[in-house]
Amino acid sequence: MEPPKPKLDKAGFLAVVESWTNQHYIGTEEEGYVCRECGHRVMRATCYVSIHTSLFAICAGSGKVWRAALPFCPQCEGAPKNTSTCIHVDESSNNATILFLQ
């Protein structure tokens, strides 16, 4: 899996990863996943997600980065070629920074 397109919010980013996982892999978070196509064990790559403010049309932020897991089948897909993207958050929310430090 390649990273979701830039400028989503966190919920949108996670929804894309979850949808991809449900379509391409079988298993659970606790037990691990296998590829629906070949049965190979799914691996994860770290995606570095820059956190930008949604107050501007351009990508601008404080420099904070959220690390997210990107699943991939090493046999069918290979490791992601790109491991970075950005999300845009509404920083007027008091919880915006706290949510992305998890």
N, C-alpha and C positions, 0 to 999 in steps of 0.2 A: 504494500500500500504506500502510495506517495502521500505527503501531507495534504490536508484539505486546503482549498484555495484561501488566499489571504483575506483579511478583513471580516471574517466571521466573528461572532461573539463566542464566549467559552461554551455555551450550551450548543450552539451550532457546530462548533468544532467537534465536541464530544458526540453529537448526534451523527455526524458523518463517519467517525471512527466506529461507532456502534453499528450503524447500518452496514458498513463494509464487513465488519466482523460477522454479523448475522448472515450475510449473503455468501461469504466465502469460506467460513470456518465452522467447525462443529466442536462443541465442548462448553466448558464453563470457565470463568475467571479463576476459580479455586483449583480445578483439575487440569487446566490448560486446554489449548485448542489444537485441533488438527485440521489440515486443509481438506475441504470437501472434494477437491479435484484429485489429489494424489495420496491423501492420508498422511502426509509428512507433518511432523510436529511444527507448529507455528512458532516463530521467533519474534522478538521485538527489537526495534531500533528506537533510540531516543530522538525525539523531535524537539528542537529548541524553538519555542514560540515566543516571539517578542510581543510584549503587552503594550499596545498603543491606545491612545485616547480617541474616543469617537467624536470629540469636540471639533476635530479638524478633518477635512477631506483627505489630506495627505497622511502618510504614516509618520506619526510622531508620538514619542512616549518618554518615560522616565529611564529607560534602559533595563527595566526589569524583564526577566525571562522566565517562562514557565516551561518545565520539562514534561513532555507527554510521551507515552509509549505508542509507537506505531507498529501494529502487527504486520507480519509478512511471512509468506511461505518461501523458504530458501530454495526450494526446488522449482516451484511454478513462477514465482514472481522475482526472486532475488531480493537483496537488500534495497531499500529505497535509495534512489539516486540523489534525492534532495531531502535533507533532514531539518529544514527550517521553514517557518512561515510566521505570520503574525495574526493576532486577534485584536479586535477593537472593543474597548469597554467604556461604559458610561462612568466616568470618574466622579460624577456628582453623587453616586451611591457611596455611602460610608463603608460598605463592605467590599468595594471593588478591589482594593489592594489585598485585603485579607484572603479573599477567594482564590487569588492566583499564587499565593505563597505556599499552597498545599503541596 
